[in-house]
């Protein structure tokens, strides 16, 4: 399980909790590495989550109220590959022939879905923390 949040949310809230608890732990000095952890679980930064200004209500978009996600995304999501990579070459696209060029086009179709996010009464593999 991991925490998923925007960097600004981590800086504003998680680091404040860590500093209030006394800053560095003995393990930080033994390992010699700084890890982004919260309550014993690693933190994964994702910039598509709402940032601090969105959560504070200063943004016009008020539908983004999920501050962080916690859980195991490998148990809650599925990846689908509808069409594998296709690569095409052409010397007649645009003006490639006149320019002595070859045009290369690569395409792929894929998607993923979060099929088990959990609800307010039944915790699934991931749960969301809302900012109110």
Order of alpha helices (4+ residues) and beta strands (2+ residues): beta-alpha-alpha-beta-beta-alpha-beta-alpha-beta-beta-beta
